[in-house]
């Protein structure tokens, strides 16, 4: 397994993609896929069926995984 220098809770800067130049906090690291989930970045609209928690259903914005090579740790 590959070891990454980025961990949950680290501050990272997006260096490629639609959110290039933005910074955010790492919510999760997915080592098997080589991806990270960054707070507020790469948002996607997901359809949600009505349930007990969400009576109406509808659309929810969700952070999607970003390849670990497209983020850089912010020192400081």
N, CA, C, O and CB atoms as a CASP TS submission, in Angstrom:
PFRMAT TS
TARGET T0000
AUTHOR 0000-0000-0000
METHOD Language model
MODEL 1
PARENT N/A
ATOM      1  N   UNK     1       0.844  -1.180   0.000  1.00  0.00           N
ATOM      2  CA  UNK     1       0.000   0.000   0.000  1.00  0.00           C
ATOM      3  C   UNK     1       0.888   1.241   0.000  1.00  0.00           C
ATOM      4  O   UNK     1       1.931   1.273   0.653  1.00  0.00           O
ATOM      5  CB  UNK     1      -0.959  -0.001   1.220  1.00  0.00           C
ATOM      6  N   UNK     2       0.463   2.249  -0.734  1.00  0.00           N
ATOM      7  CA  UNK     2       1.209   3.500  -0.838  1.00  0.00           C
ATOM      8  C   UNK     2       0.901   4.371   0.378  1.00  0.00           C
ATOM      9  O   UNK     2      -0.245   4.445   0.820  1.00  0.00           O
ATOM     10  CB  UNK     2       0.860   4.250  -2.159  1.00  0.00           C
ATOM     11  N   UNK     3       1.919   5.024   0.912  1.00  0.00           N
ATOM     12  CA  UNK     3       1.723   5.907   2.056  1.00  0.00           C
ATOM     13  C   UNK     3       1.661   7.354   1.557  1.00  0.00           C
ATOM     14  O   UNK     3       2.510   7.789   0.779  1.00  0.00           O
ATOM     15  CB  UNK     3       2.866   5.725   3.108  1.00  0.00           C
ATOM     16  N   UNK     4       0.643   8.092   2.017  1.00  0.00           N
ATOM     17  CA  UNK     4       0.457   9.473   1.587  1.00  0.00           C
ATOM     18  C   UNK     4       0.852  10.431   2.702  1.00  0.00           C
ATOM     19  O   UNK     4       0.745  10.107   3.884  1.00  0.00           O
ATOM     20  CB  UNK     4      -1.000   9.718   1.162  1.00  0.00           C
ATOM     21  N   UNK     5       1.309  11.613   2.308  1.00  0.00           N
ATOM     22  CA  UNK     5       1.703  12.621   3.279  1.00  0.00           C
ATOM     23  C   UNK     5       0.518  13.468   3.717  1.00  0.00           C
ATOM     24  O   UNK     5       0.633  14.256   4.655  1.00  0.00           O
ATOM     25  CB  UNK     5       2.789  13.507   2.705  1.00  0.00           C
ATOM     26  N   UNK     6      -0.608  13.315   3.053  1.00  0.00           N
ATOM     27  CA  UNK     6      -1.816  14.080   3.373  1.00  0.00           C
ATOM     28  C   UNK     6      -2.700  13.225   4.268  1.00  0.00           C
ATOM     29  O   UNK     6      -2.956  12.057   3.975  1.00  0.00           O
ATOM     30  CB  UNK     6      -2.583  14.512   2.074  1.00  0.00           C
ATOM     31  N   UNK     7      -3.167  13.825   5.373  1.00  0.00           N
ATOM     32  CA  UNK     7      -4.005  13.115   6.332  1.00  0.00           C
ATOM     33  C   UNK     7      -5.312  13.867   6.535  1.00  0.00           C
ATOM     34  O   UNK     7      -5.442  15.024   6.137  1.00  0.00           O
ATOM     35  CB  UNK     7      -3.271  12.937   7.676  1.00  0.00           C
ATOM     36  N   UNK     8      -6.266  13.210   7.147  1.00  0.00           N
ATOM     37  CA  UNK     8      -7.544  13.829   7.490  1.00  0.00           C
ATOM     38  C   UNK     8      -7.294  15.034   8.395  1.00  0.00           C
ATOM     39  O   UNK     8      -6.538  14.944   9.362  1.00  0.00           O
ATOM     40  CB  UNK     8      -8.490  12.805   8.184  1.00  0.00           C
ATOM     41  N   UNK     9      -7.934  16.162   8.077  1.00  0.00           N
ATOM     42  CA  UNK     9      -7.781  17.371   8.879  1.00  0.00           C
ATOM     43  C   UNK     9      -6.735  18.337   8.348  1.00  0.00           C
ATOM     44  O   UNK     9      -6.692  19.486   8.787  1.00  0.00           O
ATOM     45  CB  UNK     9      -7.435  17.000  10.272  1.00  0.00           C
ATOM     46  N   UNK    10      -5.885  17.904   7.409  1.00  0.00           N
ATOM     47  CA  UNK    10      -4.861  18.781   6.827  1.00  0.00           C
ATOM     48  C   UNK    10      -5.497  19.833   5.924  1.00  0.00           C
ATOM     49  O   UNK    10      -6.549  19.604   5.328  1.00  0.00           O
ATOM     50  CB  UNK    10      -3.832  17.955   6.031  1.00  0.00           C
ATOM     51  N   UNK    11      -4.848  20.980   5.834  1.00  0.00           N
ATOM     52  CA  UNK    11      -5.262  22.050   4.923  1.00  0.00           C
ATOM     53  C   UNK    11      -4.544  21.822   3.591  1.00  0.00           C
ATOM     54  O   UNK    11      -3.317  21.728   3.555  1.00  0.00           O
ATOM     55  CB  UNK    11      -4.935  23.483   5.517  1.00  0.00           C
ATOM     56  N   UNK    12      -5.304  21.734   2.501  1.00  0.00           N
ATOM     57  CA  UNK    12      -4.711  21.485   1.181  1.00  0.00           C
ATOM     58  C   UNK    12      -5.173  22.529   0.176  1.00  0.00           C
ATOM     59  O   UNK    12      -6.220  23.156   0.335  1.00  0.00           O
ATOM     60  CB  UNK    12      -5.073  20.078   0.682  1.00  0.00           C
ATOM     61  N   UNK    13      -4.358  22.699  -0.869  1.00  0.00           N
ATOM     62  CA  UNK    13      -4.678  23.601  -1.967  1.00  0.00           C
ATOM     63  C   UNK    13      -4.895  22.749  -3.217  1.00  0.00           C
ATOM     64  O   UNK    13      -4.124  21.831  -3.493  1.00  0.00           O
ATOM     65  CB  UNK    13      -3.539  24.668  -2.189  1.00  0.00           C
ATOM     66  N   UNK    14      -5.942  23.058  -3.961  1.00  0.00           N
ATOM     67  CA  UNK    14      -6.232  22.341  -5.199  1.00  0.00           C
ATOM     68  C   UNK    14      -5.321  22.915  -6.285  1.00  0.00           C
ATOM     69  O   UNK    14      -5.326  24.124  -6.517  1.00  0.00           O
ATOM     70  CB  UNK    14      -7.756  22.463  -5.597  1.00  0.00           C
ATOM     71  N   UNK    15      -4.536  22.056  -6.956  1.00  0.00           N
ATOM     72  CA  UNK    15      -3.576  22.537  -7.953  1.00  0.00           C
ATOM     73  C   UNK    15      -4.002  22.212  -9.381  1.00  0.00           C
ATOM     74  O   UNK    15      -3.319  22.597 -10.330  1.00  0.00           O
ATOM     75  CB  UNK    15      -2.210  21.940  -7.685  1.00  0.00           C
ATOM     76  N   UNK    16      -5.130  21.502  -9.548  1.00  0.00           N
ATOM     77  CA  UNK    16      -5.623  21.181 -10.886  1.00  0.00           C
ATOM     78  C   UNK    16      -7.122  20.951 -10.827  1.00  0.00           C
ATOM     79  O   UNK    16      -7.654  20.528  -9.800  1.00  0.00           O
ATOM     80  CB  UNK    16      -4.902  19.938 -11.465  1.00  0.00           C
ATOM     81  N   UNK    17      -7.797  21.230 -11.929  1.00  0.00           N
ATOM     82  CA  UNK    17      -9.235  20.987 -12.014  1.00  0.00           C
ATOM     83  C   UNK    17     -10.051  22.258 -11.900  1.00  0.00           C
ATOM     84  O   UNK    17      -9.511  23.364 -11.927  1.00  0.00           O
ATOM     85  CB  UNK    17      -9.658  20.026 -10.943  1.00  0.00           C
ATOM     86  N   UNK    18     -11.364  22.088 -11.772  1.00  0.00           N
ATOM     87  CA  UNK    18     -12.285  23.221 -11.732  1.00  0.00           C
ATOM     88  C   UNK    18     -12.080  24.125 -10.510  1.00  0.00           C
ATOM     89  O   UNK    18     -12.311  25.332 -10.595  1.00  0.00           O
ATOM     90  CB  UNK    18     -13.704  22.716 -11.748  1.00  0.00           C
ATOM     91  N   UNK    19     -11.655  23.566  -9.394  1.00  0.00           N
ATOM     92  CA  UNK    19     -11.467  24.334  -8.158  1.00  0.00           C
ATOM     93  C   UNK    19     -10.017  24.766  -7.944  1.00  0.00           C
ATOM     94  O   UNK    19      -9.610  25.036  -6.814  1.00  0.00           O
ATOM     95  CB  UNK    19     -11.929  23.515  -6.970  1.00  0.00           C
ATOM     96  N   UNK    20      -9.236  24.834  -9.028  1.00  0.00           N
ATOM     97  CA  UNK    20      -7.814  25.183  -8.956  1.00  0.00           C
ATOM     98  C   UNK    20      -7.606  26.496  -8.205  1.00  0.00           C
ATOM     99  O   UNK    20      -8.279  27.490  -8.478  1.00  0.00           O
ATOM    100  CB  UNK    20      -7.217  25.285 -10.368  1.00  0.00           C
ATOM    101  N   UNK    21      -6.664  26.490  -7.253  1.00  0.00           N
ATOM    102  CA  UNK    21      -6.321  27.686  -6.488  1.00  0.00           C
ATOM    103  C   UNK    21      -7.056  27.805  -5.164  1.00  0.00           C
ATOM    104  O   UNK    21      -6.662  28.614  -4.323  1.00  0.00           O
ATOM    105  CB  UNK    21      -6.599  28.892  -7.305  1.00  0.00           C
ATOM    106  N   UNK    22      -8.107  27.032  -4.951  1.00  0.00           N
ATOM    107  CA  UNK    22      -8.878  27.094  -3.708  1.00  0.00           C
ATOM    108  C   UNK    22      -8.228  26.207  -2.655  1.00  0.00           C
ATOM    109  O   UNK    22      -7.532  25.243  -2.975  1.00  0.00           O
ATOM    110  CB  UNK    22     -10.347  26.665  -3.947  1.00  0.00           C
ATOM    111  N   UNK    23      -8.469  26.554  -1.385  1.00  0.00           N
ATOM    112  CA  UNK    23      -7.950  25.737  -0.292  1.00  0.00           C
ATOM    113  C   UNK    23      -9.110  25.215   0.540  1.00  0.00           C
ATOM    114  O   UNK    23     -10.180  25.821   0.597  1.00  0.00           O
ATOM    115  CB  UNK    23      -6.965  26.545   0.589  1.00  0.00           C
ATOM    116  N   UNK    24      -8.876  24.077   1.183  1.00  0.00           N
ATOM    117  CA  UNK    24      -9.895  23.483   2.026  1.00  0.00           C
ATOM    118  C   UNK    24      -9.303  22.421   2.931  1.00  0.00           C
ATOM    119  O   UNK    24      -8.130  22.065   2.818  1.00  0.00           O
ATOM    120  CB  UNK    24     -11.003  22.891   1.181  1.00  0.00           C
ATOM    121  N   UNK    25     -10.145  21.918   3.838  1.00  0.00           N
ATOM    122  CA  UNK    25      -9.725  20.920   4.807  1.00  0.00           C
ATOM    123  C   UNK    25     -10.080  19.524   4.299  1.00  0.00           C
ATOM    124  O   UNK    25     -11.157  19.321   3.740  1.00  0.00           O
ATOM    125  CB  UNK    25     -10.378  21.185   6.181  1.00  0.00           C
ATOM    126  N   UNK    26      -9.182  18.570   4.493  1.00  0.00           N
ATOM    127  CA  UNK    26      -9.404  17.191   4.058  1.00  0.00           C
ATOM    128  C   UNK    26     -10.402  16.530   5.011  1.00  0.00           C
ATOM    129  O   UNK    26     -10.179  16.485   6.221  1.00  0.00           O
ATOM    130  CB  UNK    26      -8.057  16.387   4.012  1.00  0.00           C
ATOM    131  N   UNK    27     -11.508  16.017   4.452  1.00  0.00           N
ATOM    132  CA  UNK    27     -12.510  15.320   5.251  1.00  0.00           C
ATOM    133  C   UNK    27     -12.212  13.825   5.331  1.00  0.00           C
ATOM    134  O   UNK    27     -12.487  13.186   6.347  1.00  0.00           O
ATOM    135  CB  UNK    27     -13.904  15.546   4.667  1.00  0.00           C
ATOM    136  N   UNK    28     -11.643  13.265   4.244  1.00  0.00           N
ATOM    137  CA  UNK    28     -11.352  11.833   4.220  1.00  0.00           C
ATOM    138  C   UNK    28     -10.256  11.543   3.209  1.00  0.00           C
ATOM    139  O   UNK    28     -10.118  12.248   2.208  1.00  0.00           O
ATOM    140  CB  UNK    28     -12.619  11.021   3.887  1.00  0.00           C
ATOM    141  N   UNK    29      -9.475  10.497   3.477  1.00  0.00           N
ATOM    142  CA  UNK    29      -8.455  10.017   2.545  1.00  0.00           C
ATOM    143  C   UNK    29      -8.861   8.606   2.140  1.00  0.00           C
ATOM    144  O   UNK    29      -9.151   7.767   2.993  1.00  0.00           O
ATOM    145  CB  UNK    29      -7.004  10.046   3.187  1.00  0.00           C
ATOM    146  N   UNK    30      -8.879   8.346   0.823  1.00  0.00           N
ATOM    147  CA  UNK    30      -9.231   7.032   0.301  1.00  0.00           C
ATOM    148  C   UNK    30      -7.971   6.395  -0.294  1.00  0.00           C
ATOM    149  O   UNK    30      -7.734   6.526  -1.495  1.00  0.00           O
ATOM    150  CB  UNK    30     -10.373   7.136  -0.769  1.00  0.00           C
ATOM    151  N   UNK    31      -7.153   5.703   0.524  1.00  0.00           N
ATOM    152  CA  UNK    31      -5.853   5.222   0.065  1.00  0.00           C
ATOM    153  C   UNK    31      -5.918   4.178  -1.048  1.00  0.00           C
ATOM    154  O   UNK    31      -5.042   4.158  -1.913  1.00  0.00           O
ATOM    155  CB  UNK    31      -5.111   4.652   1.214  1.00  0.00           C
ATOM    156  N   UNK    32      -6.923   3.320  -1.051  1.00  0.00           N
ATOM    157  CA  UNK    32      -7.019   2.291  -2.098  1.00  0.00           C
ATOM    158  C   UNK    32      -7.272   2.912  -3.469  1.00  0.00           C
ATOM    159  O   UNK    32      -6.810   2.394  -4.486  1.00  0.00           O
ATOM    160  CB  UNK    32      -8.139   1.293  -1.766  1.00  0.00           C
ATOM    161  N   UNK    33      -8.002   4.016  -3.492  1.00  0.00           N
ATOM    162  CA  UNK    33      -8.323   4.691  -4.751  1.00  0.00           C
ATOM    163  C   UNK    33      -7.334   5.808  -5.073  1.00  0.00           C
ATOM    164  O   UNK    33      -7.298   6.288  -6.206  1.00  0.00           O
ATOM    165  CB  UNK    33      -9.733   5.257  -4.694  1.00  0.00           C
ATOM    166  N   UNK    34      -6.530   6.228  -4.092  1.00  0.00           N
ATOM    167  CA  UNK    34      -5.589   7.328  -4.290  1.00  0.00           C
ATOM    168  C   UNK    34      -6.297   8.666  -4.413  1.00  0.00           C
ATOM    169  O   UNK    34      -5.902   9.518  -5.208  1.00  0.00           O
ATOM    170  CB  UNK    34      -4.748   7.081  -5.523  1.00  0.00           C
ATOM    171  N   UNK    35      -7.354   8.845  -3.615  1.00  0.00           N
ATOM    172  CA  UNK    35      -8.148  10.070  -3.684  1.00  0.00           C
ATOM    173  C   UNK    35      -8.382  10.650  -2.300  1.00  0.00           C
ATOM    174  O   UNK    35      -8.232   9.966  -1.287  1.00  0.00           O
ATOM    175  CB  UNK    35      -9.485   9.802  -4.371  1.00  0.00           C
ATOM    176  N   UNK    36      -8.754  11.932  -2.274  1.00  0.00           N
ATOM    177  CA  UNK    36      -9.125  12.615  -1.032  1.00  0.00           C
ATOM    178  C   UNK    36     -10.440  13.345  -1.246  1.00  0.00           C
ATOM    179  O   UNK    36     -10.798  13.696  -2.370  1.00  0.00           O
ATOM    180  CB  UNK    36      -8.012  13.606  -0.577  1.00  0.00           C
ATOM    181  N   UNK    37     -11.153  13.567  -0.149  1.00  0.00           N
ATOM    182  CA  UNK    37     -12.376  14.374  -0.195  1.00  0.00           C
ATOM    183  C   UNK    37     -12.073  15.651   0.569  1.00  0.00           C
ATOM    184  O   UNK    37     -11.700  15.610   1.741  1.00  0.00           O
ATOM    185  CB  UNK    37     -13.628  13.605   0.420  1.00  0.00           C
ATOM    186  N   UNK    38     -12.236  16.799  -0.107  1.00  0.00           N
ATOM    187  CA  UNK    38     -11.915  18.099   0.472  1.00  0.00           C
ATOM    188  C   UNK    38     -13.207  18.878   0.697  1.00  0.00           C
ATOM    189  O   UNK    38     -14.074  18.930  -0.176  1.00  0.00           O
ATOM    190  CB  UNK    38     -10.942  18.894  -0.444  1.00  0.00           C
ATOM    191  N   UNK    39     -13.322  19.476   1.866  1.00  0.00           N
ATOM    192  CA  UNK    39     -14.514  20.208   2.270  1.00  0.00           C
ATOM    193  C   UNK    39     -14.846  21.333   1.282  1.00  0.00           C
ATOM    194  O   UNK    39     -14.023  22.217   1.043  1.00  0.00           O
ATOM    195  CB  UNK    39     -14.325  20.780   3.673  1.00  0.00           C
ATOM    196  N   UNK    40     -16.045  21.295   0.718  1.00  0.00           N
ATOM    197  CA  UNK    40     -16.530  22.347  -0.166  1.00  0.00           C
ATOM    198  C   UNK    40     -15.977  22.333  -1.577  1.00  0.00           C
ATOM    199  O   UNK    40     -16.242  23.265  -2.336  1.00  0.00           O
ATOM    200  CB  UNK    40     -16.233  23.638   0.431  1.00  0.00           C
ATOM    201  N   UNK    41     -15.214  21.308  -1.965  1.00  0.00           N
ATOM    202  CA  UNK    41     -14.623  21.238  -3.302  1.00  0.00           C
ATOM    203  C   UNK    41     -15.265  20.114  -4.117  1.00  0.00           C
ATOM    204  O   UNK    41     -15.742  19.121  -3.568  1.00  0.00           O
ATOM    205  CB  UNK    41     -13.097  21.024  -3.207  1.00  0.00           C
ATOM    206  N   UNK    42     -15.265  20.295  -5.429  1.00  0.00           N
ATOM    207  CA  UNK    42     -15.808  19.330  -6.383  1.00  0.00           C
ATOM    208  C   UNK    42     -17.196  18.857  -5.957  1.00  0.00           C
ATOM    209  O   UNK    42     -17.433  17.665  -5.760  1.00  0.00           O
ATOM    210  CB  UNK    42     -14.862  18.131  -6.524  1.00  0.00           C
ATOM    211  N   UNK    43     -18.105  19.822  -5.820  1.00  0.00           N
ATOM    212  CA  UNK    43     -19.469  19.515  -5.405  1.00  0.00           C
ATOM    213  C   UNK    43     -20.269  18.936  -6.565  1.00  0.00           C
ATOM    214  O   UNK    43     -20.126  19.364  -7.711  1.00  0.00           O
ATOM    215  CB  UNK    43     -20.159  20.770  -4.859  1.00  0.00           C
ATOM    216  N   UNK    44     -21.110  17.959  -6.252  1.00  0.00           N
ATOM    217  CA  UNK    44     -21.996  17.352  -7.235  1.00  0.00           C
ATOM    218  C   UNK    44     -23.396  17.315  -6.643  1.00  0.00           C
ATOM    219  O   UNK    44     -23.560  17.112  -5.440  1.00  0.00           O
ATOM    220  CB  UNK    44     -21.512  15.920  -7.638  1.00  0.00           C
ATOM    221  N   UNK    45     -24.396  17.509  -7.477  1.00  0.00           N
ATOM    222  CA  UNK    45     -25.784  17.416  -7.042  1.00  0.00           C
ATOM    223  C   UNK    45     -26.200  15.955  -7.094  1.00  0.00           C
ATOM    224  O   UNK    45     -26.071  15.303  -8.131  1.00  0.00           O
ATOM    225  CB  UNK    45     -26.721  18.301  -7.925  1.00  0.00           C
ATOM    226  N   UNK    46     -26.697  15.444  -5.981  1.00  0.00           N
ATOM    227  CA  UNK    46     -27.154  14.060  -5.910  1.00  0.00           C
ATOM    228  C   UNK    46     -28.657  14.058  -5.651  1.00  0.00           C
ATOM    229  O   UNK    46     -29.147  14.804  -4.804  1.00  0.00           O
ATOM    230  CB  UNK    46     -26.391  13.268  -4.799  1.00  0.00           C
ATOM    231  N   UNK    47     -29.387  13.216  -6.383  1.00  0.00           N
ATOM    232  CA  UNK    47     -30.820  13.065  -6.166  1.00  0.00           C
ATOM    233  C   UNK    47     -31.030  12.194  -4.927  1.00  0.00           C
ATOM    234  O   UNK    47     -30.376  11.164  -4.765  1.00  0.00           O
ATOM    235  CB  UNK    47     -31.522  12.443  -7.421  1.00  0.00           C
ATOM    236  N   UNK    48     -31.948  12.617  -4.057  1.00  0.00           N
ATOM    237  CA  UNK    48     -32.221  11.889  -2.820  1.00  0.00           C
ATOM    238  C   UNK    48     -33.703  11.565  -2.752  1.00  0.00           C
ATOM    239  O   UNK    48     -34.549  12.440  -2.930  1.00  0.00           O
ATOM    240  CB  UNK    48     -31.780  12.707  -1.576  1.00  0.00           C
ATOM    241  N   UNK    49     -34.012  10.293  -2.493  1.00  0.00           N
ATOM    242  CA  UNK    49     -35.402   9.875  -2.351  1.00  0.00           C
ATOM    243  C   UNK    49     -35.945  10.345  -1.001  1.00  0.00           C
ATOM    244  O   UNK    49     -35.181  10.492  -0.047  1.00  0.00           O
ATOM    245  CB  UNK    49     -35.531   8.335  -2.486  1.00  0.00           C
ATOM    246  N   UNK    50     -37.243  10.580  -0.913  1.00  0.00           N
ATOM    247  CA  UNK    50     -37.823  10.940   0.389  1.00  0.00           C
ATOM    248  C   UNK    50     -37.586   9.831   1.419  1.00  0.00           C
ATOM    249  O   UNK    50     -37.698   8.647   1.102  1.00  0.00           O
ATOM    250  CB  UNK    50     -39.339  11.217   0.246  1.00  0.00           C
ATOM    251  N   UNK    51     -37.259  10.222   2.649  1.00  0.00           N
ATOM    252  CA  UNK    51     -37.041   9.267   3.732  1.00  0.00           C
ATOM    253  C   UNK    51     -37.518   9.911   5.027  1.00  0.00           C
ATOM    254  O   UNK    51     -38.073  11.009   5.013  1.00  0.00           O
ATOM    255  CB  UNK    51     -35.533   8.842   3.831  1.00  0.00           C
ATOM    256  N   UNK    52     -37.302   9.231   6.136  1.00  0.00           N
ATOM    257  CA  UNK    52     -37.730   9.789   7.419  1.00  0.00           C
ATOM    258  C   UNK    52     -36.937  11.034   7.782  1.00  0.00           C
ATOM    259  O   UNK    52     -37.492  11.974   8.352  1.00  0.00           O
ATOM    260  CB  UNK    52     -37.589   8.751   8.519  1.00  0.00           C
ATOM    261  N   UNK    53     -35.615  11.056   7.452  1.00  0.00           N
ATOM    262  CA  UNK    53     -34.796  12.230   7.763  1.00  0.00           C
ATOM    263  C   UNK    53     -35.104  13.377   6.804  1.00  0.00           C
ATOM    264  O   UNK    53     -35.124  14.539   7.210  1.00  0.00           O
ATOM    265  CB  UNK    53     -33.300  11.874   7.699  1.00  0.00           C
ATOM    266  N   UNK    54     -35.344  13.054   5.532  1.00  0.00           N
ATOM    267  CA  UNK    54     -35.600  14.058   4.502  1.00  0.00           C
ATOM    268  C   UNK    54     -36.980  13.781   3.897  1.00  0.00           C
ATOM    269  O   UNK    54     -37.105  12.980   2.970  1.00  0.00           O
ATOM    270  CB  UNK    54     -34.478  14.039   3.396  1.00  0.00           C
ATOM    271  N   UNK    55     -38.001  14.439   4.417  1.00  0.00           N
ATOM    272  CA  UNK    55     -39.383  14.162   4.029  1.00  0.00           C
ATOM    273  C   UNK    55     -39.668  14.409   2.550  1.00  0.00           C
ATOM    274  O   UNK    55     -40.419  13.657   1.930  1.00  0.00           O
ATOM    275  CB  UNK    55     -40.309  14.997   4.853  1.00  0.00           C
ATOM    276  N   UNK    56     -39.066  15.470   1.975  1.00  0.00           N
ATOM    277  CA  UNK    56     -39.379  15.853   0.603  1.00  0.00           C
ATOM    278  C   UNK    56     -38.466  15.225  -0.446  1.00  0.00           C
ATOM    279  O   UNK    56     -38.839  15.150  -1.617  1.00  0.00           O
ATOM    280  CB  UNK    56     -39.315  17.331   0.481  1.00  0.00           C
ATOM    281  N   UNK    57     -37.292  14.780  -0.053  1.00  0.00           N
ATOM    282  CA  UNK    57     -36.333  14.297  -1.051  1.00  0.00           C
ATOM    283  C   UNK    57     -35.726  15.483  -1.773  1.00  0.00           C
ATOM    284  O   UNK    57     -35.567  16.551  -1.182  1.00  0.00           O
ATOM    285  CB  UNK    57     -37.009  13.331  -2.062  1.00  0.00           C
ATOM    286  N   UNK    58     -35.383  15.313  -3.048  1.00  0.00           N
ATOM    287  CA  UNK    58     -34.831  16.419  -3.834  1.00  0.00           C
ATOM    288  C   UNK    58     -33.355  16.226  -4.116  1.00  0.00           C
ATOM    289  O   UNK    58     -32.882  15.103  -4.287  1.00  0.00           O
ATOM    290  CB  UNK    58     -35.046  17.737  -3.115  1.00  0.00           C
ATOM    291  N   UNK    59     -32.622  17.353  -4.163  1.00  0.00           N
ATOM    292  CA  UNK    59     -31.206  17.325  -4.501  1.00  0.00           C
ATOM    293  C   UNK    59     -30.351  17.777  -3.324  1.00  0.00           C
ATOM    294  O   UNK    59     -30.720  18.683  -2.577  1.00  0.00           O
ATOM    295  CB  UNK    59     -30.934  18.205  -5.717  1.00  0.00           C
ATOM    296  N   UNK    60     -29.193  17.120  -3.174  1.00  0.00           N
ATOM    297  CA  UNK    60     -28.250  17.447  -2.107  1.00  0.00           C
ATOM    298  C   UNK    60     -26.882  17.649  -2.741  1.00  0.00           C
ATOM    299  O   UNK    60     -26.481  16.865  -3.602  1.00  0.00           O
ATOM    300  CB  UNK    60     -28.209  16.323  -1.008  1.00  0.00           C
ATOM    301  N   UNK    61     -26.153  18.693  -2.328  1.00  0.00           N
ATOM    302  CA  UNK    61     -24.784  18.902  -2.809  1.00  0.00           C
ATOM    303  C   UNK    61     -23.847  18.044  -1.974  1.00  0.00           C
ATOM    304  O   UNK    61     -23.915  18.057  -0.745  1.00  0.00           O
ATOM    305  CB  UNK    61     -24.374  20.413  -2.735  1.00  0.00           C
ATOM    306  N   UNK    62     -22.964  17.292  -2.647  1.00  0.00           N
ATOM    307  CA  UNK    62     -22.071  16.368  -1.965  1.00  0.00           C
ATOM    308  C   UNK    62     -20.658  16.531  -2.523  1.00  0.00           C
ATOM    309  O   UNK    62     -20.474  16.695  -3.729  1.00  0.00           O
ATOM    310  CB  UNK    62     -22.563  14.902  -2.122  1.00  0.00           C
ATOM    311  N   UNK    63     -19.663  16.485  -1.635  1.00  0.00           N
ATOM    312  CA  UNK    63     -18.268  16.549  -2.075  1.00  0.00           C
ATOM    313  C   UNK    63     -17.876  15.216  -2.701  1.00  0.00           C
ATOM    314  O   UNK    63     -18.154  14.150  -2.152  1.00  0.00           O
ATOM    315  CB  UNK    63     -17.323  16.897  -0.889  1.00  0.00           C
ATOM    316  N   UNK    64     -17.223  15.296  -3.863  1.00  0.00           N
ATOM    317  CA  UNK    64     -16.775  14.098  -4.554  1.00  0.00           C
ATOM    318  C   UNK    64     -15.255  13.964  -4.393  1.00  0.00           C
ATOM    319  O   UNK    64     -14.572  14.959  -4.151  1.00  0.00           O
ATOM    320  CB  UNK    64     -17.176  14.144  -6.061  1.00  0.00           C
ATOM    321  N   UNK    65     -14.722  12.745  -4.525  1.00  0.00           N
ATOM    322  CA  UNK    65     -13.270  12.535  -4.365  1.00  0.00           C
ATOM    323  C   UNK    65     -12.449  13.238  -5.447  1.00  0.00           C
ATOM    324  O   UNK    65     -12.866  13.328  -6.602  1.00  0.00           O
ATOM    325  CB  UNK    65     -12.957  11.045  -4.385  1.00  0.00           C
ATOM    326  N   UNK    66     -11.274  13.734  -5.051  1.00  0.00           N
ATOM    327  CA  UNK    66     -10.315  14.373  -5.951  1.00  0.00           C
ATOM    328  C   UNK    66      -9.047  13.523  -5.915  1.00  0.00           C
ATOM    329  O   UNK    66      -8.650  13.052  -4.849  1.00  0.00           O
ATOM    330  CB  UNK    66     -10.024  15.882  -5.535  1.00  0.00           C
ATOM    331  N   UNK    67      -8.414  13.325  -7.059  1.00  0.00           N
ATOM    332  CA  UNK    67      -7.174  12.551  -7.101  1.00  0.00           C
ATOM    333  C   UNK    67      -6.124  13.228  -6.229  1.00  0.00           C
ATOM    334  O   UNK    67      -5.990  14.452  -6.245  1.00  0.00           O
ATOM    335  CB  UNK    67      -6.662  12.401  -8.558  1.00  0.00           C
ATOM    336  N   UNK    68      -5.387  12.436  -5.477  1.00  0.00           N
ATOM    337  CA  UNK    68      -4.416  12.976  -4.517  1.00  0.00           C
ATOM    338  C   UNK    68      -3.299  13.751  -5.210  1.00  0.00           C
ATOM    339  O   UNK    68      -2.659  14.599  -4.588  1.00  0.00           O
ATOM    340  CB  UNK    68      -3.817  11.846  -3.685  1.00  0.00           C
ATOM    341  N   UNK    69      -3.057  13.470  -6.494  1.00  0.00           N
ATOM    342  CA  UNK    69      -2.019  14.194  -7.234  1.00  0.00           C
ATOM    343  C   UNK    69      -2.449  15.618  -7.578  1.00  0.00           C
ATOM    344  O   UNK    69      -1.621  16.435  -7.979  1.00  0.00           O
ATOM    345  CB  UNK    69      -1.665  13.441  -8.511  1.00  0.00           C
ATOM    346  N   UNK    70      -3.732  15.918  -7.425  1.00  0.00           N
ATOM    347  CA  UNK    70      -4.254  17.251  -7.751  1.00  0.00           C
ATOM    348  C   UNK    70      -4.368  18.164  -6.535  1.00  0.00           C
ATOM    349  O   UNK    70      -4.931  19.255  -6.625  1.00  0.00           O
ATOM    350  CB  UNK    70      -5.607  17.123  -8.407  1.00  0.00           C
ATOM    351  N   UNK    71      -3.834  17.718  -5.393  1.00  0.00           N
ATOM    352  CA  UNK    71      -3.851  18.558  -4.193  1.00  0.00           C
ATOM    353  C   UNK    71      -2.442  18.672  -3.627  1.00  0.00           C
ATOM    354  O   UNK    71      -1.622  17.767  -3.787  1.00  0.00           O
ATOM    355  CB  UNK    71      -4.822  17.983  -3.126  1.00  0.00           C
ATOM    356  N   UNK    72      -2.169  19.789  -2.966  1.00  0.00           N
ATOM    357  CA  UNK    72      -0.876  20.010  -2.313  1.00  0.00           C
ATOM    358  C   UNK    72      -1.125  20.488  -0.899  1.00  0.00           C
ATOM    359  O   UNK    72      -1.978  21.344  -0.665  1.00  0.00           O
ATOM    360  CB  UNK    72      -0.007  21.036  -3.099  1.00  0.00           C
ATOM    361  N   UNK    73      -0.374  19.932   0.049  1.00  0.00           N
ATOM    362  CA  UNK    73      -0.501  20.315   1.454  1.00  0.00           C
ATOM    363  C   UNK    73      -0.042  21.752   1.639  1.00  0.00           C
ATOM    364  O   UNK    73       0.998  22.153   1.117  1.00  0.00           O
ATOM    365  CB  UNK    73       0.314  19.365   2.360  1.00  0.00           C
ATOM    366  N   UNK    74      -0.829  22.531   2.390  1.00  0.00           N
ATOM    367  CA  UNK    74      -0.480  23.924   2.691  1.00  0.00           C
ATOM    368  C   UNK    74       0.255  23.931   4.021  1.00  0.00           C
ATOM    369  O   UNK    74      -0.282  23.494   5.039  1.00  0.00           O
ATOM    370  CB  UNK    74      -1.758  24.853   2.738  1.00  0.00           C
ATOM    371  N   UNK    75       1.477  24.424   4.009  1.00  0.00           N
ATOM    372  CA  UNK    75       2.274  24.486   5.237  1.00  0.00           C
ATOM    373  C   UNK    75       1.900  25.748   6.001  1.00  0.00           C
ATOM    374  O   UNK    75       1.683  26.806   5.412  1.00  0.00           O
ATOM    375  CB  UNK    75       3.805  24.460   4.923  1.00  0.00           C
ATOM    376  N   UNK    76       1.829  25.619   7.323  1.00  0.00           N
ATOM    377  CA  UNK    76       1.586  26.802   8.111  1.00  0.00           C
ATOM    378  C   UNK    76       0.707  26.595   9.225  1.00  0.00           C
ATOM    379  O   UNK    76       0.425  27.532   9.971  1.00  0.00           O
ATOM    380  CB  UNK    76       1.060  27.833   7.322  1.00  0.00           C
TER
END
